[in-house]
Amino acid sequence: FVREVEPGEIVVITARGVRSVRFAPKKATRACCIFEHIYFSRPDSIVFGQTVHLVRRRLGEALAKEHPVEADIVVPIPDSGTSAALGFAQASGIPLEFGVIRNHYVGRTFIQPLQSIRDLGVKIKFNVLREAVRGKRVVIVDDSIVRGTTSRVRVKTLRDAGAKEVHMRISCPPHRFPCFYGIDFPSSQELIANRYSDKKIREYLDVDSLGYLSLEGMLSSVEGAADQYCAACFSGRYPTKVKGSGKFVLENKCTC
């Protein structure tokens, strides 16, 4: 690792060596996508100057403080939820148990174009270890809930495997606003948190309790000033003027 490629920069690597080409001027303000730390990046990556695994572990620690629960085991949803689950387990004192195993031959499901494909992907992507969860009060720690359908399938699978209770903890705030910068949920109608209250979501997922990390808890888990991150999908404060669903979202510097 040398350094990150900067915004507005192209790094060209040839037999002659490495050179930097800047196609856009540097700006005083930045809007780094915080979802890189929550979900997209590998845990061993260094993103925005921070190791992703350590950030996710802090997210889990903050989540345990905000939403404590009495349970027997903490089960991560692999792989992006594993580091947060470790932090949750360490902060809560509840043992970590790998009760869900991921099939690595299946790609990411929430970015698939059709709901039918996403549902099928979830069914073959994860396998529950029945012996690990049977008769236990289980805390699921996951990175996010976008549409809710995949989470619902996971909860049903755990209950079918004999889990006594299922509590869900999410290491980011509810996704209530669309993303126009590259994440595949450009419509607010796709987002379950945009349409339903936390109580309704809990009932839909069929969990005994549901807890999201707060916006403040999320931003306090990363280093640097909060206003250098884009958290528009949680707060609705977009760093640029964007057009979505036929309406312009007014420009608002992300200072959440």
C-alpha positions in Angstrom: 0.0 0.0 0.0 1.4 3.4 -1.0 -1.6 5.7 -0.8 -5.2 6.0 -2.0 -6.0 7.3 -5.5 -7.3 10.8 -4.9 -10.6 12.2 -6.2 -10.0 13.6 -9.7 -6.9 11.6 -10.2 -5.9 8.8 -12.6 -2.8 6.6 -11.7 -1.2 5.2 -14.8 1.1 2.2 -14.4 3.3 1.2 -17.3 6.7 -0.4 -18.0 8.2 3.0 -17.5 6.8 3.4 -14.0 4.0 5.1 -12.2 2.6 8.5 -12.9 -0.3 10.6 -11.7 -2.7 12.4 -14.1 -5.1 14.9 -12.6 -8.3 15.5 -14.6 -10.2 17.6 -12.0 -8.9 20.1 -9.5 -8.6 19.3 -5.9 -11.5 20.5 -3.7 -11.5 21.8 -0.2 -14.4 19.6 0.8 -14.9 15.9 0.4 -17.8 13.5 0.5 -16.5 10.0 1.1 -19.1 7.3 0.9 -19.5 5.9 4.4 -21.1 2.8 3.0 -17.7 1.7 1.9 -16.8 1.1 5.5 -20.2 -0.4 6.3 -20.6 -2.9 3.4 -18.7 -2.5 0.2 -15.0 -2.8 1.1 -13.1 -5.8 2.1 -12.3 -5.8 5.9 -8.5 -5.8 5.2 -8.8 -2.7 3.0 -7.5 0.7 3.9 -10.2 3.1 2.9 -10.1 6.9 3.6 -7.0 6.2 5.7 -8.6 3.7 8.0 -8.6 -0.1 8.2 -12.2 -1.3 7.4 -12.2 -4.1 9.9 -11.4 -1.8 12.8 -14.1 0.7 11.7 -16.7 -2.1 11.5 -15.7 -3.4 14.9 -16.2 0.0 16.4 -19.6 0.2 14.7 -20.5 -3.1 16.5 -19.3 -1.8 19.8 -21.4 1.4 19.5 -24.4 -0.7 18.4 -24.1 -2.9 21.5 -24.1 0.2 23.7 -27.1 1.8 22.0 -29.2 -1.4 21.7 -28.3 -3.9 24.5 -30.2 -7.2 24.6 -30.2 -10.4 26.7 -29.2 -13.3 24.5 -27.1 -16.5 24.3 -25.1 -15.9 21.2 -24.2 -13.2 18.6 -24.3 -14.5 15.1 -22.8 -12.5 12.3 -24.2 -12.4 8.8 -21.0 -13.0 6.8 -19.0 -11.5 5.5 -19.6 -7.7 5.9 -21.4 -8.2 9.2 -18.6 -10.3 10.8 -16.4 -7.5 12.1 -19.4 -5.6 13.5 -20.6 -8.7 15.2 -17.2 -9.2 16.8 -17.4 -5.6 18.2 -20.9 -6.2 19.4 -19.9 -9.5 21.2 -16.9 -7.9 22.8 -18.8 -4.9 24.1 -21.9 -6.9 25.2 -20.1 -9.9 26.7 -22.3 -12.3 24.6 -20.3 -15.1 23.0 -19.8 -14.9 19.2 -21.0 -18.0 17.3 -20.7 -18.6 13.6 -24.2 -19.9 13.2 -24.5 -18.8 9.5 -22.1 -19.9 6.9 -21.8 -18.1 3.6 -21.5 -19.8 0.2 -18.7 -17.9 -1.5 -19.7 -19.0 -4.9 -22.7 -16.7 -4.8 -22.3 -13.0 -5.3 -23.9 -10.0 -3.6 -27.6 -10.3 -3.6 -29.0 -6.8 -3.0 -27.5 -5.4 -6.2 -29.2 -8.1 -8.4 -31.7 -6.5 -10.9 -34.8 -8.6 -10.0 -36.4 -9.5 -6.7 -36.8 -13.1 -7.8 -33.1 -13.4 -8.4 -32.3 -11.8 -5.0 -34.6 -14.2 -3.2 -33.0 -17.2 -4.9 -29.6 -15.9 -4.2 -30.3 -15.5 -0.4 -31.6 -19.1 -0.2 -28.4 -20.6 -1.6 -26.0 -18.0 -0.3 -26.3 -18.8 3.4 -26.5 -22.0 5.4 -27.6 -22.1 9.1 -25.8 -24.4 11.5 -28.8 -25.9 13.3 -26.7 -27.3 16.2 -25.3 -23.8 16.9 -28.7 -21.9 17.0 -31.2 -24.5 18.2 -32.9 -23.5 21.4 -30.8 -20.3 21.7 -31.6 -16.6 22.0 -29.8 -15.3 18.9 -28.6 -11.8 18.1 -28.1 -11.4 14.3 -25.7 -8.6 13.5 -25.9 -7.5 9.9 -24.4 -4.5 8.0 -27.7 -3.0 6.7 -31.3 -3.6 5.7 -32.1 -2.2 2.2 -35.3 -3.8 0.9 -35.9 -6.1 3.8 -36.7 -9.2 1.8 -33.3 -10.9 2.3 -33.3 -10.2 6.0 -36.8 -11.7 6.3 -35.6 -14.9 4.6 -32.6 -15.1 7.0 -34.8 -14.8 10.1 -37.2 -17.4 8.9 -34.3 -19.8 8.2 -33.0 -19.3 11.8 -36.5 -19.9 13.3 -36.9 -23.0 11.2 -33.5 -24.2 12.6 -34.9 -23.9 16.1 -33.7 -20.5 17.3 -35.7 -19.6 20.5 -35.5 -15.9 19.9 -34.2 -13.8 17.1 -33.0 -10.2 17.7 -31.6 -8.2 14.8 -29.0 -5.5 15.2 -27.9 -3.3 12.2 -24.5 -1.5 12.2 -25.8 1.5 10.3 -28.9 3.8 10.5 -32.1 3.0 8.4 -31.7 3.6 4.7 -34.5 6.1 4.0 -33.2 8.0 1.0 -32.0 6.8 -2.5 -28.4 7.0 -3.6 -27.5 8.7 -6.8 -23.8 8.1 -6.7 -23.4 4.4 -7.6 -25.2 2.2 -5.0 -28.1 0.3 -6.6 -31.1 1.8 -4.9 -31.9 5.0 -6.8 -35.6 4.9 -5.8 -36.9 5.6 -2.3 -39.8 3.2 -2.9 -37.4 0.3 -2.8 -36.3 1.2 0.7 -38.3 -0.5 3.5 -37.3 2.1 6.0 -38.7 4.8 3.8 -42.1 3.2 3.8 -42.5 1.7 7.2 -41.8 2.5 10.9 -39.2 0.5 12.9 -42.2 -1.3 14.5 -43.7 -2.3 11.2 -40.2 -3.4 9.9 -39.8 -5.6 13.1 -43.2 -7.2 12.4 -42.4 -7.7 8.8 -39.1 -9.4 9.6 -40.6 -11.4 12.4 -37.9 -10.6 14.9 -38.2 -10.2 18.7 -36.4 -6.9 18.6 -34.8 -4.6 16.1 -32.1 -2.0 16.6 -30.3 0.3 14.1 -27.1 2.2 14.9 -27.8 5.9 15.1 -26.4 8.4 12.7 -24.3 9.9 15.5 -23.1 6.5 16.6 -22.0 5.6 13.0 -20.2 8.9 12.4 -18.4 8.7 15.8 -17.0 5.3 14.8 -15.0 6.7 11.9 -12.0 8.9 12.2 -12.0 12.5 10.9 -14.6 15.1 10.7 -18.2 14.0 10.1 -18.7 16.5 7.3 -16.1 14.7 5.1 -18.4 11.7 4.7 -21.5 11.4 2.6 -24.3 9.8 4.6 -27.1 11.0 2.3 -28.8 7.6 2.1 -29.4 7.9 5.9 -29.9 11.6 6.4 -31.2 12.9 3.1 -28.4 15.6 3.0 -26.8 15.2 -0.4 -23.4 16.8 -1.0 -24.3 17.7 -4.6 -27.4 18.6 -6.5 -29.0 15.4 -7.8 -32.0 14.5 -9.8 -34.2 11.6 -8.8 -37.8 10.5 -9.4 -38.4 13.6 -11.4 -37.5 16.0 -8.6 -34.3 17.8 -7.8 -32.9 17.4 -4.3 -31.6 20.7 -3.2 -27.8 21.0 -2.7 -26.9 20.6 0.9 -23.4 20.1 2.2 -23.3 16.9 4.2 -22.6 18.2 7.7 -24.5 15.5 9.6 
